[in-house]
Amino acid sequence: MRGNETKIVAFSSLGHFFFHFHELAFPALAIPLSSYLKLELQETLKLGFPMYLSFGIFALPWGYVADKFGNKKALTIGFLGIGLASLLLFISNSPIAILICLSAVGFFSGIFHPAGMGLISIGATNIGSALGSYSIAGTLGLIIAPFFAGFVNWLAGWQLVYLLAGILAISCGVVLSFTTIDERRTPREKKTNETYTLNTEVAVLILFFSIVALGGFTYRINIVVLPAYLELQTSFLSNFLKTLGLSNPHALPTTAAGILTSIIYIVGISGQFMGGYLADKKDLRYMYLLYYAGSIPFIFAMAFISELPLVISAALYVFFAIGVQPIENSLVAYFTPLKWRSTAYGFSSVLTFGVGSLAIYLVGWVKVNWNLEIVYLYSGALTIIILLFISLLILITKGKSIVNT
C-alpha cells in the first residue's frame, strides 16, 4: 500500500474507532451512571438519544463540508471536537450536562463516516478491502469501549473514561493537522460508477437506502441493549470474577458484561474481514443478501436463551450484522457519483444512525410493556423485511454486474 493510501486508511480508521468507541462506551456505563444520577435505566439510556441522533442527522451537512473543503480538514475538526466534548463530560455531574456533552460528541462524530469513507472511496485502490479495514477499526472501538469503560469504572469511576478518551482524540487531531494527505482520485475509480446516477436509478436508490435505514435501526437496537442485556442475562463470568476476591464487587457485573461484549465484537472482526474480501471478489448484492440471511437465526435465538449460549448466539449474530458493513459501504460508492461521494456517505449515516437512534425509544417502550428479550423479536422481524427488500433489489437490477473490481 502506498504511503498516501496508508495515511488515508489510518486516519479514517482512527476516526471510525472513536465514533464506535463513544457509541458503546455510554451504554456500557448505563447502569453505573443510573446509580450515580439516581435514575431508572431507561431514563439514563434516553440521555444518549441526542448523541445517537446527532451521529446521523449531522452526517449529511458534514458530508457536504467534506466534499466542499476536503476530507482531511473535516476529520481534523472531528478529532478535536469529540476530544473537547469528552473532556467536558469528565466534569459533568448532572443529567442535563451529560445530555448536552453527549450531544456534542454526536455532533462531531457525525464527521467520521462521510469524510472517512469518502476519502477511502477516492484514495484506496481496493475499496472493499480498505473499507474492511475501516470497518474493523470501528469494531475495535466497540470491543475496547465496554471493556475499557467497565475496567476504568471499576478502578476510578465513569468520569475517568471520558478524560482519557478526550486526551487521545485531541492528540489524533493535532497529529492529523500536521500530516500531508493527497485527496486526488486514484486510477481505480471507474467512470461507470459516476454514470449510475439519480436520474436513471431513482427506484434502485430509494430501495437501497430504505434497506440502509432498516439495517441501521436493527443495528442500533443491539448496540443499545447488548451490554445491559448481558449484565442482566449472564452471571457466569461475574461469579467467576467474584471468586478471585477482587475489590468493589458491586461493579463486577458491569465489568463482566463489558468483557463479554468485547469478546462478541472480536468475533465480529472476522465477519468484517471476510465481508471486505468478498466485496472485492463477488457481486455485492448477493453478498448483501447472504450476510443478512445469516444473521436471522441468531437474532431470534437471543430472545430465548441466557448465559453462555446467549454469548455464543450474540457473537454469531454480530459476525453477520457488522460484517455486512464493507459490502453495504461498497454499494454506496457504486450507486453514487464521485463529486457527491462524501455527501452520499453522509446521507447513508443519517439513515443508519439518525433513523436508528429511534431504537432507543423502541427499547424503552418494550422494556416498560414487556421485557428486553422481546426487543430481539422485533429486531428479527425487521431483519426478515430487510431480506425481502434485498431480494427485490436483486430482482430490479437483474442483468447488471455490481462489483468493486
C-alpha positions as CSV (number, residue, x, y, z in Angstrom):
1,M,0.0,0.0,0.0
2,R,1.4,3.4,-1.0
3,G,2.3,5.9,1.8
4,N,-0.6,8.3,1.0
5,E,-3.1,5.4,0.9
6,T,-1.8,4.2,4.2
7,K,-2.4,7.6,5.8
8,I,-5.9,7.8,4.3
9,V,-6.9,4.4,5.7
10,A,-5.1,5.0,9.0
11,F,-6.7,8.4,9.9
12,S,-10.1,7.4,8.5
13,S,-10.0,4.3,10.6
14,L,-9.0,6.1,13.7
15,G,-12.0,8.4,13.3
16,H,-14.2,5.3,12.9
17,F,-12.6,3.9,16.0
18,F,-13.6,6.9,18.1
19,F,-17.1,7.0,16.6
20,H,-17.8,3.5,17.7
21,F,-15.9,3.8,21.0
22,H,-18.4,6.5,22.1
23,E,-21.3,4.7,20.6
24,L,-20.8,1.8,23.0
25,A,-19.0,3.4,26.0
26,F,-22.2,5.2,27.0
27,P,-24.5,2.1,27.1
28,A,-21.6,0.1,28.8
29,L,-21.7,2.7,31.6
30,A,-25.5,3.0,31.7
31,I,-26.0,1.0,34.9
32,P,-23.3,2.8,37.0
33,L,-24.5,6.1,35.5
34,S,-28.1,5.3,36.6
35,S,-26.8,4.7,40.1
36,Y,-24.7,8.0,40.0
37,L,-27.6,10.1,38.7
38,K,-30.3,8.2,40.7
39,L,-32.3,7.5,37.5
40,E,-34.0,4.4,36.2
41,L,-32.1,2.5,33.4
42,Q,-34.5,3.5,30.6
43,E,-34.2,7.2,31.7
44,T,-30.4,7.1,31.7
45,L,-30.4,5.5,28.2
46,K,-32.6,8.3,27.0
47,L,-29.8,10.8,27.8
48,G,-27.9,9.2,24.9
49,F,-30.7,9.8,22.4
50,P,-29.4,13.3,21.2
51,M,-26.0,11.8,20.8
52,Y,-27.2,8.9,18.7
53,L,-29.5,11.2,16.7
54,S,-26.6,13.6,16.1
55,F,-24.4,10.7,14.8
56,G,-26.8,10.6,11.9
57,I,-28.5,13.9,11.3
58,F,-25.3,15.9,11.1
59,A,-23.5,13.4,8.9
60,L,-25.2,14.9,5.8
61,P,-24.1,18.5,6.3
62,W,-20.7,17.3,7.4
63,G,-20.5,15.2,4.2
64,Y,-21.2,18.4,2.2
65,V,-18.4,20.2,4.1
66,A,-16.0,17.3,3.4
67,D,-16.9,17.4,-0.4
68,K,-16.5,21.2,-0.4
69,F,-13.5,21.8,1.7
70,G,-11.7,18.5,2.0
71,N,-12.0,15.3,4.0
72,K,-8.7,15.9,5.9
73,K,-10.0,19.2,7.3
74,A,-13.3,17.6,8.3
75,L,-11.6,14.7,10.0
76,T,-9.3,17.1,12.0
77,I,-12.4,19.0,13.2
78,G,-13.9,15.7,14.2
79,F,-11.0,14.6,16.4
80,L,-10.6,17.9,18.1
81,G,-14.4,18.3,18.6
82,I,-15.0,14.9,20.2
83,G,-11.9,15.4,22.3
84,L,-13.2,18.7,23.8
85,A,-16.7,17.2,24.4
86,S,-15.2,14.2,26.2
87,L,-13.2,16.5,28.5
88,L,-16.4,18.4,29.3
89,L,-18.1,15.0,30.1
90,F,-15.3,14.4,32.6
91,I,-16.5,17.4,34.7
92,S,-20.3,16.9,34.2
93,N,-22.3,15.9,37.2
94,S,-26.0,16.3,36.2
95,P,-28.3,14.7,33.7
96,I,-28.7,17.9,31.6
97,A,-24.9,18.5,31.5
98,I,-24.3,14.9,30.4
99,L,-27.0,15.1,27.8
100,I,-25.5,18.3,26.3
101,C,-22.0,16.9,26.2
102,L,-23.1,13.6,24.7
103,S,-24.9,15.6,22.1
104,A,-21.6,17.4,21.3
105,V,-19.9,14.1,21.0
106,G,-22.5,13.0,18.5
107,F,-22.3,16.3,16.5
108,F,-18.6,16.0,15.9
109,S,-18.6,12.2,15.5
110,G,-21.0,12.7,12.6
111,I,-17.9,13.8,10.6
112,F,-16.2,10.5,10.6
113,H,-18.4,8.3,8.4
114,P,-18.8,10.7,5.4
115,A,-15.3,12.1,5.5
116,G,-13.6,8.8,6.3
117,M,-15.4,6.6,3.8
118,G,-15.5,9.4,1.2
119,L,-11.7,9.7,1.4
120,I,-11.2,5.9,1.2
121,S,-13.6,5.6,-1.8
122,I,-11.4,8.2,-3.7
123,G,-7.9,7.2,-2.5
124,A,-8.0,3.4,-2.0
125,T,-7.0,1.0,-4.7
126,N,-9.1,-2.0,-3.4
127,I,-12.1,-0.3,-2.0
128,G,-13.6,-3.4,-0.4
129,S,-10.5,-4.4,1.5
130,A,-9.9,-0.8,2.6
131,L,-13.5,-0.4,3.8
132,G,-13.0,-3.8,5.5
133,S,-10.0,-2.3,7.4
134,Y,-12.0,0.8,8.2
135,S,-14.9,-1.3,9.5
136,I,-12.6,-3.4,11.6
137,A,-11.2,-0.3,13.3
138,G,-14.8,0.7,14.2
139,T,-15.3,-2.7,15.6
140,L,-12.2,-2.4,17.7
141,G,-13.8,0.7,19.1
142,L,-16.8,-1.4,20.0
143,I,-14.6,-4.1,21.5
144,I,-12.4,-1.8,23.6
145,A,-15.2,0.6,24.7
146,P,-17.1,-1.8,27.0
147,F,-14.0,-3.4,28.4
148,F,-12.2,-0.1,28.9
149,A,-15.3,1.6,30.3
150,G,-16.1,-1.3,32.7
151,F,-12.5,-1.6,33.9
152,V,-11.9,2.1,34.4
153,N,-15.2,2.5,36.1
154,W,-14.2,-0.4,38.4
155,L,-10.9,1.4,39.2
156,A,-11.9,5.0,39.5
157,G,-15.5,5.8,38.2
158,W,-17.1,6.6,34.9
159,Q,-15.7,10.2,34.6
160,L,-12.1,9.0,34.0
161,V,-13.3,7.1,30.9
162,Y,-14.1,10.3,29.2
163,L,-11.0,12.2,30.4
164,L,-8.7,9.6,28.8
165,A,-10.8,9.4,25.6
166,G,-10.7,13.1,25.3
167,I,-6.9,13.3,25.6
168,L,-6.4,10.6,22.9
169,A,-8.8,12.2,20.4
170,I,-7.3,15.6,20.7
171,S,-3.8,14.1,20.2
172,C,-5.0,12.4,16.9
173,G,-6.4,15.8,15.7
174,V,-3.2,17.6,16.3
175,V,-1.1,14.9,14.5
176,L,-3.5,14.9,11.5
177,S,-3.4,18.7,11.2
178,F,0.4,18.4,10.6
179,T,0.1,15.4,8.2
180,T,0.0,15.9,4.4
181,I,-2.7,13.9,2.5
182,D,-3.3,13.9,-1.2
183,E,-7.0,13.7,-1.8
184,R,-6.9,13.3,-5.5
185,R,-8.8,10.4,-7.1
186,T,-7.0,7.1,-7.7
187,P,-7.0,5.4,-11.2
188,R,-9.1,2.6,-9.6
189,E,-12.2,4.8,-9.6
190,K,-14.4,3.8,-12.6
191,K,-16.4,6.2,-14.6
192,T,-19.3,3.7,-14.8
193,N,-19.9,4.4,-11.1
194,E,-20.3,8.1,-11.9
195,T,-22.9,7.4,-14.5
196,Y,-25.0,5.3,-12.2
197,T,-27.0,8.5,-11.3
198,L,-30.1,9.6,-9.5
199,N,-31.8,10.4,-12.8
200,T,-31.7,6.9,-14.2
201,E,-31.9,4.8,-11.0
202,V,-34.3,6.5,-8.6
203,A,-36.2,3.4,-7.7
204,V,-33.0,1.5,-7.0
205,L,-31.6,4.2,-4.8
206,I,-34.8,4.6,-2.8
207,L,-35.0,0.9,-2.3
208,F,-31.3,0.6,-1.4
209,F,-31.4,3.5,1.1
210,S,-34.5,2.0,2.6
211,I,-32.5,-1.1,3.4
212,V,-29.8,1.1,4.9
213,A,-32.3,2.8,7.2
214,L,-33.8,-0.5,8.4
215,G,-30.4,-2.0,8.8
216,G,-29.4,1.0,10.9
217,F,-32.4,0.5,13.1
218,T,-31.7,-3.1,13.8
219,Y,-28.0,-2.4,14.4
220,R,-28.8,0.3,16.9
221,I,-31.2,-2.0,18.8
222,N,-28.4,-4.4,19.5
223,I,-25.8,-1.7,20.3
224,V,-28.1,0.0,22.9
225,V,-29.3,-3.2,24.5
226,L,-26.4,-5.7,24.4
227,P,-24.2,-4.6,27.4
228,A,-27.1,-4.2,29.8
229,Y,-28.8,-7.3,28.4
230,L,-25.7,-9.4,29.1
231,E,-25.4,-7.9,32.6
232,L,-29.0,-9.0,33.3
233,Q,-29.0,-12.4,31.5
234,T,-25.5,-13.7,32.3
235,S,-23.8,-14.3,35.6
236,F,-21.2,-17.0,35.0
237,L,-18.3,-14.5,34.4
238,S,-19.2,-12.1,37.2
239,N,-19.5,-15.0,39.6
240,F,-16.1,-16.2,38.5
241,L,-14.6,-12.8,39.0
242,K,-16.0,-12.7,42.5
243,T,-14.2,-15.9,43.4
244,L,-10.9,-14.1,42.6
245,G,-11.6,-11.8,45.6
246,L,-11.5,-8.6,43.6
247,S,-12.4,-5.3,45.3
248,N,-15.5,-3.3,44.5
249,P,-17.7,-6.4,43.9
250,H,-20.8,-4.3,43.1
251,A,-19.1,-3.1,39.9
252,L,-18.1,-6.6,38.7
253,P,-21.4,-7.3,36.8
254,T,-20.8,-4.3,34.7
255,T,-17.1,-5.2,34.2
256,A,-18.1,-8.8,33.3
257,A,-20.7,-7.6,30.8
258,G,-18.1,-5.3,29.2
259,I,-15.7,-8.1,28.8
260,L,-18.3,-10.4,27.2
261,T,-19.4,-7.6,24.9
262,S,-15.8,-7.1,23.8
263,I,-15.4,-10.8,23.1
264,I,-18.6,-10.8,21.0
265,Y,-17.3,-7.9,18.8
266,I,-13.9,-9.6,18.5
267,V,-15.8,-12.4,16.6
268,G,-17.4,-9.6,14.5
269,I,-14.0,-8.5,13.2
270,S,-13.7,-11.8,11.3
271,G,-17.0,-11.1,9.7
272,Q,-15.8,-7.7,8.6
273,F,-12.6,-9.1,7.3
274,M,-14.5,-11.7,5.3
275,G,-17.0,-9.1,4.1
276,G,-14.3,-6.8,2.8
277,Y,-12.6,-9.7,1.0
278,L,-15.9,-10.8,-0.6
279,A,-16.8,-7.2,-1.5
280,D,-13.7,-7.1,-3.9
281,K,-14.4,-10.6,-5.3
282,K,-18.1,-11.2,-5.6
283,D,-21.3,-9.5,-6.7
284,L,-22.1,-7.0,-3.9
285,R,-25.9,-7.7,-4.0
286,Y,-25.6,-11.4,-3.3
287,M,-23.1,-10.9,-0.5
288,Y,-25.5,-8.3,1.0
289,L,-28.3,-10.9,0.9
290,L,-26.0,-13.7,2.3
291,Y,-24.9,-11.6,5.4
292,Y,-28.4,-10.5,6.4
293,A,-29.8,-14.0,5.9
294,G,-27.1,-15.5,8.1
295,S,-27.9,-13.2,11.0
296,I,-31.6,-14.1,11.3
297,P,-31.5,-17.4,13.3
298,F,-29.1,-15.9,15.9
299,I,-31.0,-12.7,16.5
300,F,-34.2,-14.7,17.2
301,A,-32.3,-17.1,19.5
302,M,-31.1,-14.2,21.7
303,A,-34.7,-13.6,22.8
304,F,-34.9,-17.1,24.4
305,I,-31.5,-18.1,25.8
306,S,-29.2,-16.9,28.5
307,E,-25.7,-17.4,30.0
308,L,-23.0,-18.9,27.7
309,P,-25.4,-19.9,24.9
310,L,-26.6,-16.3,24.7
311,V,-23.0,-15.1,24.4
312,I,-22.3,-17.6,21.5
313,S,-25.5,-16.6,19.7
314,A,-24.8,-12.9,20.1
315,A,-21.3,-13.4,18.7
316,L,-22.6,-15.2,15.6
317,Y,-25.3,-12.5,15.1
318,V,-22.6,-9.8,15.3
319,F,-20.4,-11.7,12.8
320,F,-23.1,-11.1,10.2
321,A,-24.6,-7.8,11.4
322,I,-21.3,-5.8,11.3
323,G,-19.6,-8.0,8.7
324,V,-22.0,-6.6,6.2
325,Q,-20.7,-3.1,6.6
326,P,-17.9,-3.1,3.9
327,I,-20.4,-4.7,1.5
328,E,-23.0,-2.0,2.1
329,N,-20.5,0.8,2.0
330,S,-19.1,-0.5,-1.3
331,L,-22.7,-0.4,-2.7
332,V,-22.9,3.3,-1.6
333,A,-19.8,4.0,-3.6
334,Y,-21.2,2.1,-6.6
335,F,-24.5,3.8,-6.7
336,T,-23.3,7.4,-6.2
337,P,-21.2,9.9,-8.3
338,L,-17.7,10.8,-7.2
339,K,-18.3,14.5,-6.7
340,W,-21.0,13.8,-4.1
341,R,-19.3,10.8,-2.5
342,S,-18.9,12.1,1.0
343,T,-22.3,13.7,0.9
344,A,-23.7,10.3,-0.1
345,Y,-22.0,8.6,2.8
346,G,-23.4,11.4,5.0
347,F,-26.9,10.6,3.8
348,S,-26.3,6.9,4.5
349,S,-25.2,7.8,8.0
350,V,-28.3,9.9,8.5
351,L,-30.3,6.8,7.8
352,T,-28.1,4.4,9.7
353,F,-27.6,6.5,12.8
354,G,-30.3,9.2,12.7
355,V,-33.3,6.9,12.0
356,G,-31.5,4.2,14.0
357,S,-31.4,6.4,17.1
358,L,-35.2,5.9,17.4
359,A,-34.4,2.4,18.5
360,I,-33.7,3.9,22.0
361,Y,-37.4,4.7,22.3
362,L,-38.4,1.2,21.0
363,V,-36.2,-0.4,23.6
364,G,-37.7,1.8,26.4
365,W,-41.2,1.1,25.3
366,V,-40.7,-2.6,25.0
367,K,-38.9,-2.7,28.4
368,V,-41.8,-0.9,30.1
369,N,-44.5,-3.0,28.5
370,W,-42.8,-6.4,28.3
371,N,-39.1,-7.1,28.8
372,L,-35.7,-6.7,27.0
373,E,-36.0,-10.2,25.5
374,I,-38.9,-9.1,23.3
375,V,-36.7,-6.4,21.7
376,Y,-34.8,-9.1,19.8
377,L,-38.0,-10.5,18.4
378,Y,-38.8,-7.1,16.9
379,S,-35.2,-6.9,15.6
380,G,-35.6,-10.3,14.0
381,A,-38.8,-9.4,12.3
382,L,-37.2,-6.2,10.8
383,T,-34.3,-8.3,9.5
384,I,-36.7,-10.5,7.6
385,I,-38.2,-7.4,6.0
386,I,-34.6,-6.3,5.1
387,L,-34.0,-9.7,3.4
388,L,-37.2,-9.2,1.3
389,F,-36.1,-5.8,0.2
390,I,-32.6,-7.0,-0.8
391,S,-34.3,-9.8,-2.8
392,L,-36.3,-7.1,-4.6
393,L,-33.1,-5.0,-5.2
394,I,-31.5,-8.1,-6.9
395,L,-34.6,-8.5,-9.0
396,I,-34.9,-5.0,-10.3
397,T,-31.2,-4.7,-11.0
398,K,-31.1,-8.0,-12.9
399,G,-28.6,-8.1,-15.7
400,K,-26.2,-5.6,-14.1
401,S,-22.8,-6.6,-12.7
402,I,-22.5,-4.8,-9.4
403,V,-18.9,-5.4,-8.3
404,N,-15.9,-3.4,-7.0
405,T,-13.4,-4.6,-9.5
